[in-house]
Amino acid sequence: MISFTAFSQPKAKWEGTIPAVANKPERWHRLIDDLYKEGHYFGVLAASFRMIHFFDDLKSKEKAFQYLVALIDIGYPHSLMDIFFVGDLDQTDRNKFIQSYNFYKGVTNKIKNMEKWSTDFFQRIDKENFNKFLFYQSIKKYNEKDLVGSLDILDKILRTPLSKNDYTFAKKVVRTKARIHFERKEFEKSLSYYDEFLLKVNPLTPSDWLEKAWNLYYLKKYDELMGTLYNLESNSAQGYPSFEKYILRAQIYLENCRVQNISLLTRSFNKEFKQSVEGIIRGKRLARLKQLQVVARTTHPQYKKVLDSLINLKAESRKIGDLKSRNRELARYLYQTEQKILKVYAKFYKEEALDQAAKELTMLSESLKFLGYSTAREKYNPLTVFIPRDKEQESLVDVIDYNNKGFVFKWKQMGDYWRDEREKYYGAMSSKCD
């Protein structure tokens, strides 16, 4: 009789072997400490992910999650929720790290509709005093349309002692307050948060200039608004191509029937995007349109996350020599393999991201052309050109986008909006011409 166990089973195609340089958890512990010390944060993220998936020991997983929480706290710009769905530490201590870990696990399970597990993790948190959970409760109040209750919780958070490690979180809390005051039409109050805090501290967030500008729009401070938008042409806003700056300008010109200004606005748009728009119309390969690739990074969150990681990993890989000599071999393996993996993801997302960017770019281009003619006729027959839609009864700040960005509010504006057949909104077009 032949025993089948005598034959080795073929290795599954998706299985792999961890090379000798990377198969000892102690080496990863030394490397990740060194990476964080040197400020190589994208390397820290990659190393944390490997440690969670390569090793089963509690020490490795706990160290990896400690660094993931640290990255969130210092302002890593993309969601890490999916990583928290993997692995369990099963700890009930009330120190800041364990509470953060249990909080993120609770949120992740909530997103996955696993209510029992979510409740279990939330029960391990000091719900009365843990600021991240309080912020979560504020969001819940907001979704229930209890704006005053939401603001009360945000104020409670800001009254608690906040360390320098809470700096990014504090900015998020203040920005949320500013957006809720905007929704309550308290534009002066909302504006004060941008002027007195958000736009005075580094690093600047370009979208804050836009949100300040919308407050100025409703306060009819058009001169200051236009000046604010010029900031989006500065080096601080590089890599942040904004269609909304054209929308705001178009609104002001349209409301005042400024035909010449609309012409100048179109010229400005063409200077930045004409080659890409013409390339799209002529059927050029989208991947060859340089400016379109920049736009694609802002219109597709997953693609942006991958490209941001690739750029930063490449920059950090040039500084491997800054690390301790015993960590450099493993660091080279980490950076080389991580970039290979991300390049595969980039190819996967690229076509979809370019298609999405091409649609948005061509629609805005055609809309601006149309606007040039319609502005001159706005005095006489606006209803033949624009379709008004009352949005004031709807929420101005959407539900948080858990899947793509974590705790980041989506942002939309008040007023009547015009639209094309795709239901794509571009800006308030209510006429104030005599």
C-alpha positions in Angstrom: 0.0 0.0 0.0 1.3 3.4 -1.0 1.0 6.2 1.5 0.0 9.5 -0.1 1.6 11.4 2.7 5.0 10.3 1.4 4.6 12.7 -1.5 5.1 16.4 -0.9 2.2 18.6 -1.9 2.8 21.3 -4.6 3.1 24.8 -3.3 0.2 27.0 -4.0 1.0 29.8 -6.5 0.1 32.5 -4.0 2.4 31.2 -1.3 5.9 32.5 -0.8 8.9 32.1 1.3 10.3 34.9 3.5 14.0 35.3 2.5 16.6 34.8 5.1 17.3 38.5 5.5 13.7 39.1 6.6 12.7 35.9 8.5 13.6 37.0 12.0 11.2 39.3 13.9 14.0 40.8 16.0 15.6 42.3 12.9 12.3 43.9 12.0 12.0 45.3 15.5 15.4 47.0 15.2 14.7 48.3 11.7 11.3 49.8 12.5 12.7 51.6 15.5 15.5 53.0 13.4 13.2 54.0 10.5 10.9 56.0 12.9 13.8 57.6 14.6 15.1 58.9 11.2 11.7 60.1 10.1 11.3 57.5 7.3 7.5 57.2 8.0 6.5 55.5 4.8 9.1 52.8 5.4 7.6 52.5 8.9 4.2 51.9 7.4 5.6 49.2 5.0 7.5 47.5 7.8 4.5 47.5 10.1 2.4 45.8 7.5 5.1 43.1 6.9 5.4 42.5 10.6 1.7 41.9 11.1 1.6 39.5 8.2 5.0 37.7 8.5 5.0 36.9 12.2 2.5 35.4 14.8 4.2 36.5 18.0 2.4 39.1 20.1 5.5 41.3 20.5 5.8 41.9 16.7 2.1 42.6 16.2 2.0 45.0 19.2 5.0 46.9 18.0 3.6 47.1 14.5 0.3 48.5 15.7 2.0 50.9 18.0 3.7 52.5 15.0 0.6 52.5 12.9 -1.2 54.4 15.7 1.8 56.8 15.9 1.6 57.4 12.1 -2.1 58.2 12.4 -1.4 60.6 15.2 1.2 62.6 13.4 -1.0 62.9 10.3 -0.6 60.1 7.8 -3.0 61.4 5.1 -4.7 58.1 4.0 -6.9 55.5 5.7 -5.2 52.6 7.5 -8.5 51.0 8.6 -8.1 47.9 6.5 -4.9 47.0 8.4 -6.7 47.1 11.7 -9.1 44.5 10.4 -6.2 42.0 10.5 -4.9 40.5 13.7 -6.1 40.9 17.3 -4.1 42.0 20.4 -6.9 41.4 22.8 -5.8 43.9 25.4 -7.9 45.8 27.9 -5.4 48.3 29.4 -6.4 51.9 29.4 -3.1 53.4 28.2 -3.4 55.7 25.1 -2.0 53.2 22.6 -4.3 50.3 23.7 -7.4 52.6 23.7 -6.4 53.9 20.2 -6.0 50.3 19.0 -9.4 49.2 20.5 -11.0 52.3 19.0 -9.8 51.7 15.5 -10.7 48.0 15.8 -14.2 49.1 16.9 -14.6 51.5 14.0 -13.3 49.0 11.5 -15.7 46.3 12.7 -18.5 48.9 12.6 -17.7 49.6 8.9 -17.8 45.9 8.2 -21.3 45.7 10.0 -19.9 43.4 12.7 -21.8 45.0 15.5 -21.0 42.5 18.2 -17.3 42.8 17.7 -17.5 46.6 17.4 -19.4 46.9 20.7 -16.9 44.7 22.4 -13.9 46.8 21.4 -15.7 50.1 22.2 -16.4 48.7 25.7 -12.7 48.7 26.4 -12.4 52.4 25.9 -12.9 55.2 28.5 -15.8 56.7 26.6 -16.1 59.8 28.8 -12.5 61.0 28.4 -10.9 59.4 25.4 -10.8 62.1 22.8 -10.9 60.0 19.7 -14.0 58.3 20.9 -15.5 61.7 21.8 -14.8 62.9 18.2 -16.5 59.7 16.9 -19.6 60.6 19.1 -19.5 64.2 17.7 -19.8 62.8 14.2 -22.7 60.6 15.3 -24.5 63.7 16.7 -23.8 65.5 13.4 -25.3 62.6 11.4 -28.4 62.9 13.7 -28.6 66.6 12.7 -27.8 67.6 16.3 -25.2 70.3 15.3 -25.3 72.0 18.7 -24.6 68.7 20.4 -21.8 67.9 18.0 -20.2 71.3 18.7 -20.5 70.8 22.4 -18.5 67.6 22.2 -15.9 69.2 20.0 -15.5 72.1 22.5 -15.1 69.5 25.3 -12.2 67.9 23.4 -10.5 71.2 22.9 -10.8 72.0 26.6 -8.8 68.9 27.6 -5.0 69.0 27.9 -3.6 68.2 24.4 0.1 67.3 23.9 2.2 68.0 20.9 1.4 64.5 19.7 -2.3 65.6 19.4 -1.5 68.4 17.1 -2.9 66.8 13.9 -6.0 65.6 15.8 -6.6 69.1 17.1 -6.5 70.5 13.6 -9.1 67.9 12.6 -11.3 68.9 15.5 -11.0 72.7 14.7 -11.7 72.1 11.0 -14.8 70.1 11.8 -16.0 73.0 14.0 -15.4 75.4 11.2 -17.4 73.3 8.8 -20.4 72.9 11.2 -20.5 76.7 11.7 -20.5 77.1 8.0 -23.5 74.7 7.8 -25.2 76.8 10.4 -24.6 79.8 8.2 -22.3 81.3 10.9 -19.8 82.4 8.2 -17.9 84.9 10.3 -17.4 82.3 13.1 -16.4 79.7 10.6 -14.0 82.1 8.8 -12.2 82.9 12.1 -11.1 79.3 12.6 -9.3 79.4 9.2 -7.8 82.9 9.7 -6.8 82.4 13.4 -5.5 78.8 13.4 -5.8 76.5 10.4 -4.0 78.8 7.9 -1.4 80.0 10.4 0.2 76.7 11.2 2.3 74.3 9.2 1.9 72.1 7.3 -0.8 74.0 5.4 -3.7 72.1 3.9 -4.6 73.6 0.5 -8.3 72.7 0.8 -8.5 75.1 3.8 -8.0 78.0 1.4 -11.0 76.8 -0.6 -13.1 76.4 2.5 -12.1 79.9 3.7 -13.0 81.2 0.2 -16.6 79.8 0.4 -17.1 81.6 3.7 -15.9 84.8 2.0 -18.3 84.1 -0.9 -21.4 84.0 1.3 -20.1 87.1 3.2 -19.8 88.8 -0.2 -16.2 89.7 0.5 -15.3 89.1 -3.1 -12.0 91.0 -3.2 -10.6 89.0 -0.3 -12.0 85.8 -1.8 -10.1 86.3 -5.1 -6.9 87.0 -3.1 -7.4 83.8 -1.1 -7.7 81.8 -4.3 -4.3 83.0 -5.5 -2.8 80.9 -2.8 -3.7 77.9 -4.8 -1.1 79.0 -7.4 1.7 78.9 -4.8 4.3 76.2 -4.1 2.3 75.1 -1.0 -0.5 73.9 -3.3 1.7 72.0 -5.7 0.2 68.6 -6.6 -3.3 69.9 -5.6 -5.0 70.9 -8.9 -8.3 72.4 -7.9 -11.3 72.7 -10.2 -13.1 74.5 -7.4 -11.1 77.6 -7.8 -12.5 78.0 -11.3 -16.0 77.3 -10.0 -15.8 80.1 -7.4 -14.5 82.6 -9.8 -17.2 81.7 -12.3 -19.9 82.1 -9.7 -18.8 85.7 -8.9 -18.5 86.7 -12.6 -21.8 85.1 -13.5 -23.6 86.8 -10.7 -22.3 90.1 -11.9 -22.6 89.4 -15.6 -18.9 90.0 -16.1 -18.5 88.6 -19.6 -14.9 89.7 -20.0 -13.8 88.1 -16.7 -15.4 84.8 -17.8 -13.2 85.0 -21.0 -10.1 85.5 -18.9 -11.1 82.7 -16.6 -11.5 80.3 -19.6 -8.1 81.5 -20.9 -6.5 80.7 -17.5 -8.1 77.2 -17.5 -6.9 76.5 -21.1 -3.4 77.6 -20.1 -3.3 74.8 -17.5 -5.4 72.1 -19.2 -5.9 72.8 -22.9 -3.3 70.2 -24.1 -5.0 67.5 -22.0 -8.5 68.4 -23.1 -7.5 68.4 -26.7 -5.7 65.1 -26.3 -8.8 63.5 -24.8 -11.0 64.8 -27.6 -8.6 63.5 -30.3 -8.4 60.1 -28.7 -4.8 60.2 -27.5 -3.7 57.7 -24.9 -4.7 59.1 -21.6 -1.4 57.9 -20.0 0.5 60.3 -22.3 -1.3 63.4 -21.1 0.9 64.8 -18.3 -1.5 67.2 -16.7 -4.3 64.6 -16.7 -2.1 62.3 -14.6 -1.8 65.1 -12.0 -5.6 65.5 -12.0 -6.1 61.7 -11.7 -4.2 61.7 -8.4 -6.8 63.9 -6.8 -9.9 62.3 -8.3 -9.1 58.7 -7.3 -8.3 58.1 -3.6 -6.7 54.7 -4.0 -4.5 55.8 -6.9 -3.4 58.8 -5.0 -2.5 56.7 -1.9 -0.4 54.4 -4.0 1.4 57.2 -5.9 2.1 59.2 -2.7 3.6 56.1 -1.1 5.7 55.4 -4.2 7.1 58.9 -4.3 7.9 59.0 -0.6 9.4 55.5 -0.5 11.7 56.3 -3.4 12.8 59.4 -1.6 13.4 57.5 1.7 15.2 54.7 -0.1 18.0 57.2 -1.0 18.6 57.8 2.7 19.1 54.1 3.7 22.7 55.2 4.5 21.3 57.2 7.4 20.3 54.0 9.2 22.5 51.9 11.4 24.6 49.6 9.3 23.1 46.4 10.7 19.6 47.5 9.5 20.6 48.5 5.9 20.3 45.1 4.2 16.8 44.5 5.5 15.9 48.1 4.7 17.0 47.6 1.0 14.9 44.5 0.8 11.9 46.3 2.3 12.0 49.4 0.0 12.7 47.4 -3.1 9.9 44.9 -2.6 7.4 47.5 -1.4 8.0 49.6 -4.5 7.5 46.6 -6.7 4.2 45.8 -5.0 3.0 49.4 -5.2 3.9 49.6 -8.9 1.5 46.7 -9.6 -1.2 48.5 -7.6 -0.6 51.7 -9.6 -1.1 49.9 -12.9 -4.3 48.4 -11.5 -5.8 51.7 -10.6 -4.3 53.9 -13.3 -6.7 53.4 -16.1 -9.8 53.9 -13.9 -8.2 57.0 -12.4 -7.4 58.5 -15.8 -10.9 57.8 -17.1 -12.5 59.5 -14.1 -10.2 62.5 -14.4 -10.8 62.8 -18.2 -14.6 62.9 -17.6 -14.3 65.6 -15.0 -11.8 67.7 -17.0 -13.8 67.6 -20.3 -17.1 68.3 -18.5 -15.6 71.4 -16.8 -14.0 72.5 -20.0 -17.3 72.4 -21.9 -19.1 74.0 -19.0 -16.8 77.0 -19.1 -17.3 77.4 -22.8 -21.0 77.3 -22.3 -20.7 79.8 -19.4 -19.1 82.3 -21.6 -22.2 82.6 -23.8 -24.7 82.2 -21.1 -23.3 84.9 -18.8 -24.2 87.6 -21.4 -27.7 86.3 -21.5 -28.1 85.9 -17.7 -30.0 89.1 -17.4 -32.7 88.1 -19.9 -33.5 84.4 -19.7 -31.6 82.4 -17.0 -34.1 79.5 -16.9 -33.3 78.5 -20.4 -29.7 77.9 -19.4 -29.6 77.0 -15.7 -31.5 74.4 -13.7 -31.8 75.6 -10.1 -31.9 73.1 -7.3 -32.5 74.0 -3.7 -29.8 72.2 -1.5 -30.2 74.1 1.7 -32.3 71.4 3.4 -29.6 68.9 2.8 -26.5 68.3 4.9 -23.6 70.5 3.8 -21.0 68.1 5.2 -21.4 64.6 4.1 -21.0 61.4 6.2 -17.3 60.6 6.8 -15.7 58.6 4.0 -14.5 55.7 6.1 -13.4 53.4 3.2 -11.0 55.8 1.5 -9.9 58.5 4.0 -10.9 57.6 7.5 -12.0 60.6 9.6 -12.2 63.2 6.9 -15.4 65.1 6.1 -16.5 65.5 2.5 -17.3 69.1 1.7 -20.1 70.6 -0.4 -21.5 74.1 -0.7 -24.9 75.9 -0.3 -27.0 77.6 -2.9 -28.5 76.8 -6.3 -26.4 74.6 -8.5 -26.4 74.1 -12.2 -25.7 70.6 -13.7 -25.2 68.7 -16.8 -26.9 65.4 -17.9 -24.5 63.4 -15.7 -25.7 65.2 -12.5 -22.2 66.6 -12.0 -22.4 69.8 -9.9 -20.0 72.6 -10.6 -21.2 75.7 -8.8 -24.0 78.0 -7.6 -25.4 80.0 -10.5 -28.2 82.1 -9.1 -28.3 85.4 -10.9 -28.2 88.8 -9.2 -28.1 90.9 -12.4 -30.6 93.7 -12.8 
